[in-house]
């Protein structure tokens, strides 16, 4: 059995993947351009990938292919109709990153909520060493306790964020983008009510027809001008041009993003032209990528292949 990793670098080079060797012949490629995939999968029984597009153009030559494993939860890059037509099974991994994404949600929040870049620069620049007072708090910040936290998308990650926010004393409410997720212990509200009443809005929803461009100028205009918006879902859920305009106009106070509409960030991104760059904190799609989460992810993939092979 031949197992081909198409974009091994997307899961990090610090992981020990030697366990896959016991399952068959393993070939690893750091990255694979779509034009390179047909030749690389020609004699593969199983392919493991993260973001590589899988469709007739890329795997049409793979006559032996029987299983596609995605090292992520999202499967937008799979042409499932074509896979079904060819009798090729696929697997993804859900739940492996719940803890680390929830943790990163609060990392984004506190960076903005307590103006941490300003205070970090104030100390490291030497200004604190030359000050007369023992304290310096020219950038006001508030307690999280008592604030209203609105969650868009109440899946596993949304639930975990709700638990942590509650522990901080927040009043948590949510809006289900699918209309399918309900919780008797958390207040469910309409989209408009969530926007207009929340001090923090965090997005933990998948990208689909219900969520694409969900946060646009109209939605942003309904939010508090003191509100902070966090996106830990998918980039296209937010209209980035509209968000930047809202930040420049003071429509909302700040935004913390781990996902963008184009990744890596495009060179003409509106975020690079903000009047006040401190209003936004962007991390390069790392919320899922703690060492523990990545180890958990690949252990699940390894087990999926083992179970498939043992059927």
Protein Blocks (a to p, Z undefined) as FASTA:
>chain_A
ZZddfblmlnopkbccklmmmnoccdddfbacfklmmmmmmmacbdcdfklccdfklmmm
mmmbcbdcdfbfblklpcfklmmmnopacdddehklmmmmmmmmmmmmmmmmnommmmmm
mmmnommmmpmbfbdcfbgcddfehpacddehjafklmmmmmmmmmnopacddddfklma
ccfkbccddfklmmmmpfbdcdfbdcdfklgoklcfklmmmpcfkbccddfkbfklpcfk
lmmmmmmnomambdcdfbdfbdcddfklfklmcfblmlpccdehkllmgfklmmmmmmmm
mmmmmmmmmZZ
